[in-house]
Each structure stands twice: as structure tokens, then as C-alpha cells.
Amino acid sequence: MTDSVSLPAQVRQLLETAPRESLPLTYQQLAEALGLQPPRTIQRVAQALETLMREDAQHNRPFIAALVVSRRGEGLPAQGFFDLAAELGQFSADPAQHAEAWRQEFERVVTAIK
């Protein structure tokens, strides 16, 4: 992807146009699709996703970051996703509710972008 567009914008565009059957993507798959090179590829992806979560919360949209999961952790996003979602007032801080909240958010995003 081009350097003239910010990484968060590139991430949003890629996720909005990804085929439904390819979702969710892992952080690694997203980094590869963006053509990111080490070092810190996953960290840069995570930071871009956090930026998008803040934008989505500000505009009362479902979190597009819900379309990205960790390859470990039962197919859920990394803990930072849930921490920020709770900080932004969108998810409960109770870890027992995270998996279901994520499933609902994933469906909301897919419905909103397709």
C-alpha cells in the first residue's frame, strides 16, 4: 500500500473491502496484506487498530478492529482490544463477557460494511 495514506486509513480500507469469507483476519495476515516489513509489524498493526477504535467510538460506529483476531487466544482479538473497548465505554470490563461482546461486535461490523 502507499505511504501517502496513513496506516490506520490503509487498515480501514483493507478491512472494509476484504471478502466476508476471509474474515476475521489475524494480526499477522493483516500485516502481510499491508506489506509491512519488520521490525514491530504487529505492534504497528495494533496501534493502527487502536486509532480506528477511537475514531469508531467517536463516530458511534461498530469497531472495525473486531475483524482482526490473534492467532492464539481462541480466535479472539488480543487483550488490548478488550481493554480499549472497555476504556471507551463500549464493552464491559468483565472478561467473562468479552467473547460474546466480540461476536456481537463482529456481526455489527460485517453488517455495517457489506
Helices and strands as residue ranges (DSSP letters): H 7-17, G 20-22, E 25-26, H 27-33, H 41-58, G 64-67, E 68-69, H 79-87, G 95-97, H 98-113
